[in-house]
Amino acid sequence: MKKIYYINIFFLIINIAAASGSDDIFTSGKLPVPPLIEKSELYLAMQKGTLSLSAGNSRTMGYNGNYLGPTIQVSKGDYVKFNIENKLGEESTVHWHGLHVPAEFDGGPHQVIRPGEIWKPEFVINQNAATLWYHPHLMGKTAEHVYKGLAGMFIIEDDYSKSLKIPQRYGINDFPVILQDRRLDRNGAFEYLPRMPDIMHGYTGNIMLANGAYKSSLELGRGTYRFRLLNGSNSSLFRISFSDSRMFTVIASDGGFLPESVKTDSLVMSPG
């Protein structure tokens, strides 16, 4: 018999409610899972798009799609090459958050990819298993570009992680979950338009998205499941828990596996 379990996401700094005052304008659906890329030569296109919620459409950015990007999975020791094309019509960068890479391929403010250009970073994966992410790091535009959707997970595996008796089937019992709060206007669309209070205190939203979807769920059978959680918001802190306060096990952080697993009924996450 299958059951549906819900993960509650609590903001520590604001309450979540739809912009109209009611969430009846939204529809629920299955949690979308970003496509998985497992190649030594990878192509990413930064492009503009549209994210359609049942309340309205938002102008967005994504990698190889309208919003967010594919999950990249590699193994320790791999030599990876990228072809990253900028189709945004404006400058951006791609930063490998948490990866040990040469400075020239870090993707920070000094490695600007201009419109129409293709950036070709390449490096050896020389670190232990970890769940990381990639996003822009352009001077003065990082917050806006991430908010509009330029983000994706970057998973590293190694011999140790592959030997563990933990869920390892991507999208089946091992799920990436990118959590983001977004501020919808009365038309059901979000844009990045910070005012002075936002600049001082942080840009927060009034709805929660998981992998770019609102009010999504997973129907799961009995068994053990792994969720790789990323707080991809701009400034909000999240408290993660189950609706029935059940215990769960934390086995890793963005620095890799913990020395010992920890059982808890809630987990506080700051922005990635």
N, C-alpha and C positions, 0 to 999 in steps of 0.2 A: 504494500500500500504506500502510495506517495503522499508526502505532506509538503506544504509550503511553509517555510520558515522566513521570517522577516528580520532584517537587520535594521535597527533604528539608528539614525544618524542625528545626534543632538548637537546643536550649536552651543558653544559656551558663551557666546557674546550676543547672539540675536535669536529670535524665534522665527521659524520658517512658516510662511503662509503665502499663498498665491497673491499676485499683485492686485487682483480684483477683489480680494477678501474671501474668495472661495476657490477650492481646487476642483470644483465640479467641471470646469472647462477643460480639464486634462483627462486623458485616457491612460489606462495602465497597459503594460505589455511585458513581454519577456525581456530580461536583461540582455542588451546587445553585447557581443563579445568582439573586440577588435580583431581583424585578421592577423594571423601569425606569419612572420617572415623568418626563415631559417636558412639564409644563403650567405656565402662569403662575399658576394658582390651584390650590393643593395642599391636600389633606386628609390629616392624619395622626391616627390614634387610638392613644394609649398604652394598652395593655391587657395583662392577664395571660393566660398560656397554658401550654402544656405542650410540652416538647421530648422527642421519643421517640427514644432510641437503642435498639439491640437489647438493651442490657444493662438498661435500665429507663427510667423517665420522670422528668423534672425539672420543677419548677415554675419558670416563666420569665416574662419580659416581652418585649413586642415592639411595633413600630409597624405597624399594619394587619395584624397576624398574631401568631403564637405566639412568634416569636424573631427578633431583628434587625429591620431595616426595609428598605423599598424603596430603591433607588438613585435619587437625585434628580439630574437632569442639566439644566443651564441654560446660557445663553450670556452672555457679557459684554454689559452694556447692558440685559438683561432686567429688568423690574419684576415681582417675584414676591410673591404673597400666600399666606399660610398660614391654615388653620383647624386648630388642633391641639387635639384633645379628650382630656381626661384621664379614662380609664375604669379607672384602676388601683385606685381606692379609697383612694389615699394621694397626698400631694403629690409633684410632680416638676417638672422644667423641661426645656426643649429648647435646648441650646447649639449654635451653628453654629461648630464648631471650625475655625479658620483663615479664616473669612469676614470681610470688612470690612463691618460692619453698624453702624447707630446703636446707642448704648449701651442704649437702651430696648428693643431687640429682640435683644440679645445672648443672652438665655436663661440668664444666670448665676443665682447664688443669690437675687438680688433680684427676679427675674421668675418667681415661684412660680405654677404652675398647680395650683389646688386640685381635688379630686375633683369631677367633673361639669362643670367649667369648660371653656370653649373660648378659647384664646389666639390672637390674630390679628396676628402680626407681618407686616410688609411692608417691602420694601427693594429698592433697585436693585443689581444685580450689577455692581460697579465694580472689578473686578480681573481680572488675566490668567488664562489657563487654569491649572487646578490640580485635583488630586484631594484632597478634604478629607473631613470626616465630621461627623455630628451625633450628640449624645448628651446625657444629663441632666447637670446641674451643680448639683444640690440640696445645700445645706450638710449635711454629715454622711451623705448617702445616695448620693453620686455613684458611689463604688466598687461598692456593692451593686446599684444599678440598672443600671450598665453590665455588671456580671458576670452579671446575670440575663437580659441580652439587648437592652437598649435602646441600639442603635447602628445606624448606616447610613451609606453613602457619599454624598458630595455632590460631583458632578463639574461643573466649570466649563469650558466651551469658549470659544474666541475665534477670530477670523479666522485668526490664525497657526496655532493647533492644527489647525483644519479644513483648512489648506492643506498640511499635512505629509503625506508618503507613509509613514504609519504605520497600523497596524491601528486601525480606528475603528468596527467593527461590534460593538456591545455584545452579549455572550453568544455571539458567533461567533468572533471573533478578538481581542476586547478584553474581558478578564474581570476583574471585581472579586473580590478574595480577602481576606476578613476572617479573620485568624488569631487564635485565642484558646486559651489553655490553661484547662482546667477540672478541678476536683478531684472525682472521682467517689467515692462511698462504696461499700460492699460490695453495696448494692442497685442500683448503676448509676445513681444520681441525683446531681446536684450542687446544693449550696446554699451561700450565702455566710455562713459561720460562722467569722469570724476569731478566732483566739486571740492572746495577747500576742506570740508569735514572728512571727505573720503581720503584726501591726500594726507591728512593729519592722523586719522584713526584707522584707515584701511578700507578698501572697497569690498563691501559685503553684499550678499544677494538676498532674495526673498523666496527662492525655490532651490531645491537640491537636485542635481543631475548625477546619475551614475552611468558612466560610459556614454554620456551625451543623451541619456533618456531620463524622463521623469516618471516616478511611481512605477518603476519596473520591478519584476520579481523573478525568482527562480523556483521551479518545481523540482524538488530533489527526492531521490529515494533514500533508503537507509544507507549509511556509510560515512566515511570521513571525507571532508572537503577542505580544500585550501583556497583562501582568498588573499590575493596580493593587493593590498590596499594602498592607494596613493591619494593623499590630500592635494589635489591639483587646483585648489582655490587660490585666490590672490592674497588673502589675509586672515581668513576665518580658521578658528580651531574647531575640531570635531571631537565629540565623544562617541565612540562606537560601542554598541551593545545590541543584544537580542531582545525582542519584545517580551519574551518570557524570562529574561534575566538569567538565561542558562550560561554556564561556564564555557569558555573556549580557550584554546591554547595558542599563545604567541610563540613562534619559533624563530623569528628573524626580524631584523630591522633593515634599513637601507645600507647598513654597514655589513650585512651578511647574517649568517646564523648566529643566534645567541649562544653563549657558553652552555646554558641550560634553558629548556623551554619553561614558560611561565603560564600558569593557569589564572584566568581572571574573568570577571563578568563585564568589564568595560575597558576601553583603551582610548586614551586621548592622543590625538594626532595634530601636529602643527602643519602649516603649509609646506609642501615639498621644496 
